[in-house]
Amino acid sequence: MAAMFYDGFLIISIWFISAIILVALNNGEEINGRAFQLFLYFEAGLFYTYFWHFKGQTLGMQVWKIRTINDTGEILTLSECVVRVFFATFSLVVMGLGYVWILFDPEKLAWHDRASGTRVIYLGKDAYKTVSDPSDD
């Protein structure tokens, strides 16, 4: 949840930039409505899809040393990302029950983990520690 909170700040920043660009392109007129909301939703989905597919983790996930992998232990495919984003949205829309499910699931998987065949793993406390070269001393 903390990683999602961190990523939320990044997504809001991206939304601000997008909204500024869209308003500028619309001659300063405000932009609203379902089409704009859908645009913002797809933009957030693209954020997660990009990071999960190409990096295995979002910037918030890097801070908390967690990574999203599929059932074979590899970085997610595009289709797994799309399914995960869709079902994560569903998990959130139903009052967060898909996330609360982690507390009851024997494998600690949320609904979107089950639906997409993915999981979040902890990389360990020294996940990004580099080994220093003895000749550097």
Contact map, one row per residue, 1 for C-alpha under 8 A:
11111000000000000000000000000000000000000000000000000000000000000000000000000000000000000000000000000000000000000000000000000000000000000
11111100000000000000000000000000000000000000000000000000000100010000000000000000000000000000000000000000000000000000000000000000000000000
11111110000000000000000000000000000000000000000000000000001110110000000000000000000000000000000000000000000000000000000000000000000000000
11111111000000000000000000000000000000000000000000000000000110000000000000000000000000000000000000000000000000000000000000000000000000000
11111111100000000000000000000000000000000000000000000000000100000000000000000000000000000000000000000000000000000000000000000000000000000
01111111110000000000000000000000000000000000000000000000001100000000000000000000000000000000000000000000000000000000000000000000000000000
00111111111000000000000000000000000000000000000000000000011100000000000000000000000000000000000000000000000000000000000000000000000000000
00011111111100000000000000000000000000000000000000000000000000000000000000000000000000000000000000000000000000000000000000000000000000000
00001111111110000000000000000000000000000000000000000000000000000000000000000000000000000000000000000000000000000000000000000000000000000
00000111111111000000000000000000000000000000000000000000000000000000000000000000000000000000000000000000000000000000000000000000000000000
00000011111111100000000000000000000000000001001000000000000000000000000000000000000000000000000000000000000000000000000000000000000000000
00000001111111110000000000000000000000000000000000000000000000000000000000000000000000000000000000000000000000000000000000000000000000000
00000000111111111000000000000000000000000000000000000000000000000000000000000000000000000000000000000000000000000000000000000000000000000
00000000011111111100000000000000000000000000000000000000000000000000000000000000000000000000000000000000000000000000000000000000000000000
00000000001111111110000000000000000000010010000000000000000000000000000000000000000000000000000000000000000000000000000000000000000000000
00000000000111111111000000000000000000000000000000000000000000000000000000000000000000000000000000000000000000000000000000000000000000000
00000000000011111111100000000000000000000000000000000000000000000000000000000000000000000000000000000000000000000000000000000000000000000
00000000000001111111110000000000000000000000000000000000000000000000000000000000000000000000000000000000000000000000000000000000000000000
00000000000000111111111000000010000000000000000000000000000000000000000000000000000000000000000000000000000000000000000000000000000000000
00000000000000011111111100000000000000000000000000000000000000000000000000000000000000000000000000000000000000000000000000000000000000000
00000000000000001111111110000000000000000000000000000000000000000000000000000000000000000000000000000000000000000000000000000000000000000
00000000000000000111111111000010000000000000000000000000000000000000000000000000000000000000000000000000000000000000000000000000000000000
00000000000000000011111111111110000000000000000000000000000000000000000000000000000000000000000000000000000000000000000000000000000000000
00000000000000000001111111111000000000000000000000000000000000000000000000000000000000000000000000000000000000000000000000000000000000000
00000000000000000000111111110000000000000000000000000000000000000000000000000000000000000000000000000000000000000000000000000000000000000
00000000000000000000011111111110000000000000000000000000000000000000000000000000000000000000000000000000000000000000000000000000000000000
00000000000000000000001111111000000000000000000000000000000000000000000000000000000000000000000000000000000000000000000000000000000000000
00000000000000000000001111111100000000000000000000000000000000000000000000000000000000000000000000000000000000000000000000000000000000000
00000000000000000000001101111110000000000000000000000000000000000000000000000000000000000000000000000000000000000000000000000000000000000
00000000000000000000001001011111000000000000000000000000000000000000000000000000000000000000000000000000000000000000000000000000000000000
00000000000000000010011001001111100100000000000000000000000000000000000000000000000000000000000000000000000000000000000000000000000000000
00000000000000000000000000000111111110000000000000000000000000000000000000000000000000000000000000000000000000000000000000000000000000000
00000000000000000000000000000011111110000000000000000000000000000000000000000000000000000000000000000000000000000000000000000000000000000
00000000000000000000000000000001111111000000000000000000000000000000000000000000000000000000000000000000000000000000000000000000000000000
00000000000000000000000000000001111111100000000000000000000000000000000000000000000000000000000000000000000000000000000000000000000000000
00000000000000000000000000000011111111110000000000000000000000000000000000000000000000000000000000000000000000000000000000000000000000000
00000000000000000000000000000001111111111000000000000000000000000000000000000000000000000000000000000000000000000000000000000000000000000
00000000000000000000000000000000011111111100000000000000000000000000000000000000000000000000000000000000000000000000000000000000000000000
00000000000000000000000000000000001111111110000000000000000000000000000000000000000000000000000000000000000000000000000000000000000000000
00000000000000100000000000000000000111111111000000000000000000000000000000000000000000000000000000000000000000000000000000000000000000000
00000000000000000000000000000000000011111111100000000000000000000000000000000000000000000000000000000000000000000000000000000000000000000
00000000000000000000000000000000000001111111110000000000000000000000000000000000000000000000000000000000000000000000000000000000000000000
00000000000000100000000000000000000000111111111000000000000000000000000000000000000000000000000000000000000000000000000000000000000000000
00000000001000000000000000000000000000011111111100000000000000000000000000000000000000000000000000000000000000000000000000000000000000000
00000000000000000000000000000000000000001111111110000000000000000000000000000000010010000000000000000000000000000000000000000000000000000
00000000000000000000000000000000000000000111111111000000000000000000000000000000000000000000000000000000000000000000000000000000000000000
00000000001000000000000000000000000000000011111111100000000000000000000000000000000000000000000000000000000000000000000000000000000000000
00000000000000000000000000000000000000000001111111110000010000000000000000000000100010000000000000000000000000000000000000000000000000000
00000000000000000000000000000000000000000000111111111000000000000000000000000100110010000000000000000000000000000000000000000000000000000
00000000000000000000000000000000000000000000011111111110000000000000000000000000000000000000000000000000000000000000000000000000000000000
00000000000000000000000000000000000000000000001111111111111000000000000000000000000000000000000000000000000000000000000000000000000000000
00000000000000000000000000000000000000000000000111111111110000000001000000110000100000000000000000000000000000000000000000000000000000000
00000000000000000000000000000000000000000000000011111111000000000000000000111100100000000000000000000000000000000000000000000000000000000
00000000000000000000000000000000000000000000000001111111000000000000000000100000000000000000000000000000000000000000000000000000000000000
00000000000000000000000000000000000000000000000001111111110000000000000000100000000000000000000000000000000000000000000000000000000000000
00000000000000000000000000000000000000000000000000111111110000000011100000110000000000000000000000000000000000000000000000000000000000000
00000000000000000000000000000000000000000000000000110011111111000111000000000000000000000000000000000000000000000000000000000000000000000
00000010000000000000000000000000000000000000000100110011111111000000000000000000000000000000000000000000000000000000000000000000000000000
00100110000000000000000000000000000000000000000000100000111111100000000000000000000000000000000000000000000000000000000000000000000000000
01111110000000000000000000000000000000000000000000000000111111110000000000000000000000000000000000000000000000000000000000000000000000000
00110000000000000000000000000000000000000000000000000000111111111110000000000000000000000000000000000000000000000000000000000000000000000
00000000000000000000000000000000000000000000000000000000111111111110000000000000000000000000000000000000000000000000000000000000000000000
00100000000000000000000000000000000000000000000000000000001111111100000000000000000000000000000000000000000000000000000000000000000000000
01100000000000000000000000000000000000000000000000000000000111111100000000000000000000000000000000000000000000000000000000000000000000000
00000000000000000000000000000000000000000000000000000000000011111110000000000000000000000000000000000000000000000000000001111010000000000
00000000000000000000000000000000000000000000000000000000100011111111000000000000000000000000000000000000000000000000000111100000000000000
00000000000000000000000000000000000000000000000000000001100011001111100000000000000000000000000000000000000000000000000111100000000000000
00000000000000000000000000000000000000000000000000010001100000000111110000110000000000000000000000000000000000000000011110000000000000000
00000000000000000000000000000000000000000000000000000001000000000011111111110000000000000000000000000000000000000000011110000000000000000
00000000000000000000000000000000000000000000000000000000000000000001111111110001000000000000000000000000000000000000111000000000000000000
00000000000000000000000000000000000000000000000000000000000000000000111111000000000000000000000000000000000000000000111000000000000000000
00000000000000000000000000000000000000000000000000000000000000000000111111000000000000000000000000000000000000000000000000000000000000000
00000000000000000000000000000000000000000000000000000000000000000000111111100000000000000000000000000000000000000000000000000000000000000
00000000000000000000000000000000000000000000000000000000000000000000111111110000000000000000000000000000000000000000000000000000000000000
00000000000000000000000000000000000000000000000000011111000000000001110011111000000000000000000000000000000000000000000000000000000000000
00000000000000000000000000000000000000000000000000011001000000000001110001111101100000000000000000000000000000000000010000000000000000000
00000000000000000000000000000000000000000000000000001000000000000000000000111111100000000000000000000000000000000000000000000000000000000
00000000000000000000000000000000000000000000000010001000000000000000000000011111110000000000000000000000000000000000000000000000000000000
00000000000000000000000000000000000000000000000000000000000000000000000000001111111000000000000000000000000000000000000000000000000000000
00000000000000000000000000000000000000000000000000000000000000000000010000011111111100000000000000000000000000000001110000000000000000000
00000000000000000000000000000000000000000000000110011000000000000000000000011111111110000000000000000000000000000001000000000000000000000
00000000000000000000000000000000000000000000100010000000000000000000000000000111111111000000000000000000000000000000000000000000000000000
00000000000000000000000000000000000000000000000000000000000000000000000000000011111111100000000000000000000000010011000000000000000000000
00000000000000000000000000000000000000000000000000000000000000000000000000000001111111110000000000000000000000011011010000000000000000000
00000000000000000000000000000000000000000000100110000000000000000000000000000000111111111000000000000000000000010000000000000000000000000
00000000000000000000000000000000000000000000000000000000000000000000000000000000011111111100000000000000000000010000000000000000000000000
00000000000000000000000000000000000000000000000000000000000000000000000000000000001111111110000000000000000000110011000000000000000000000
00000000000000000000000000000000000000000000000000000000000000000000000000000000000111111111000001000000000000110000000000000000000000000
00000000000000000000000000000000000000000000000000000000000000000000000000000000000011111111100000000000000000000000000000000000000000000
00000000000000000000000000000000000000000000000000000000000000000000000000000000000001111111110001000000000000000000000000000000000000000
00000000000000000000000000000000000000000000000000000000000000000000000000000000000000111111111111100000000000110000000000000000000000000
00000000000000000000000000000000000000000000000000000000000000000000000000000000000000011111111111100000000000000000000000000000000000000
00000000000000000000000000000000000000000000000000000000000000000000000000000000000000001111111100000000000000000000000000000000000000000
00000000000000000000000000000000000000000000000000000000000000000000000000000000000000000111111111000000000000000000000000000000000000000
00000000000000000000000000000000000000000000000000000000000000000000000000000000000000000011111110000000000000000000000000000000000000000
00000000000000000000000000000000000000000000000000000000000000000000000000000000000000000011111111110000000000000000000000000000000000000
00000000000000000000000000000000000000000000000000000000000000000000000000000000000000000011011111111000000000000000000000000000000000000
00000000000000000000000000000000000000000000000000000000000000000000000000000000000000010111010111111100000001110000000000000000000000000
00000000000000000000000000000000000000000000000000000000000000000000000000000000000000000011000111111100000001100000000000000000000000000
00000000000000000000000000000000000000000000000000000000000000000000000000000000000000000000000111111111000001000000000000000000000000000
00000000000000000000000000000000000000000000000000000000000000000000000000000000000000000000000011111111100111100000000000000000000000000
00000000000000000000000000000000000000000000000000000000000000000000000000000000000000000000000001111111101111000000000000000000000000000
00000000000000000000000000000000000000000000000000000000000000000000000000000000000000000000000000011111100100000000000000000000000000000
00000000000000000000000000000000000000000000000000000000000000000000000000000000000000000000000000011111110100000000000000000000000000000
00000000000000000000000000000000000000000000000000000000000000000000000000000000000000000000000000001111111111000000000000000000000000000
00000000000000000000000000000000000000000000000000000000000000000000000000000000000000000000000000000001111110000000000000000000000000000
00000000000000000000000000000000000000000000000000000000000000000000000000000000000000000000000000000100111110000000000000000000000000000
00000000000000000000000000000000000000000000000000000000000000000000000000000000000000000000000000001111111111000000000000000000000000000
00000000000000000000000000000000000000000000000000000000000000000000000000000000000000000000000000001100111111111100001000000000000000000
00000000000000000000000000000000000000000000000000000000000000000000000000000000000000000000000001111100100111111100000000000000000000000
00000000000000000000000000000000000000000000000000000000000000000000000000000000000000110010000001101000000011111110000000000000000000000
00000000000000000000000000000000000000000000000000000000000000000000000000000000001111110010000001000000000011111111010000000000000000000
00000000000000000000000000000000000000000000000000000000000000000000000000000000000100000000000000000000000011111111111000000000000000000
00000000000000000000000000000000000000000000000000000000000000000000000000000000000000000000000000000000000011111111110000000000000000000
00000000000000000000000000000000000000000000000000000000000000000000000000000000001100100000000000000000000000111111110000000000000000000
00000000000000000000000000000000000000000000000000000000000000000000000000000001101100100000000000000000000000011111110000000000000000000
00000000000000000000000000000000000000000000000000000000000000000000011000000001000000000000000000000000000000001111111000000000000000000
00000000000000000000000000000000000000000000000000000000000000000001111000010001000100000000000000000000000000011111111100000000000000000
00000000000000000000000000000000000000000000000000000000000000000001111000000000000000000000000000000000000010001000111110000000000000000
00000000000000000000000000000000000000000000000000000000000000000111100000000000000000000000000000000000000000000000011111000000000000000
00000000000000000000000000000000000000000000000000000000000000000111100000000000000000000000000000000000000000000000001111100000000000000
00000000000000000000000000000000000000000000000000000000000000001110000000000000000000000000000000000000000000000000000111110000000000000
00000000000000000000000000000000000000000000000000000000000000001110000000000000000000000000000000000000000000000000000011111110000000000
00000000000000000000000000000000000000000000000000000000000000001000000000000000000000000000000000000000000000000000000001111110000000000
00000000000000000000000000000000000000000000000000000000000000001000000000000000000000000000000000000000000000000000000000111110000000000
00000000000000000000000000000000000000000000000000000000000000000000000000000000000000000000000000000000000000000000000000111111100000000
00000000000000000000000000000000000000000000000000000000000000001000000000000000000000000000000000000000000000000000000000111111100000000
00000000000000000000000000000000000000000000000000000000000000000000000000000000000000000000000000000000000000000000000000000111110000000
00000000000000000000000000000000000000000000000000000000000000000000000000000000000000000000000000000000000000000000000000000111111000000
00000000000000000000000000000000000000000000000000000000000000000000000000000000000000000000000000000000000000000000000000000001111100000
00000000000000000000000000000000000000000000000000000000000000000000000000000000000000000000000000000000000000000000000000000000111110000
00000000000000000000000000000000000000000000000000000000000000000000000000000000000000000000000000000000000000000000000000000000011111010
00000000000000000000000000000000000000000000000000000000000000000000000000000000000000000000000000000000000000000000000000000000001111111
00000000000000000000000000000000000000000000000000000000000000000000000000000000000000000000000000000000000000000000000000000000000111111
00000000000000000000000000000000000000000000000000000000000000000000000000000000000000000000000000000000000000000000000000000000000011111
00000000000000000000000000000000000000000000000000000000000000000000000000000000000000000000000000000000000000000000000000000000000111111
00000000000000000000000000000000000000000000000000000000000000000000000000000000000000000000000000000000000000000000000000000000000011111
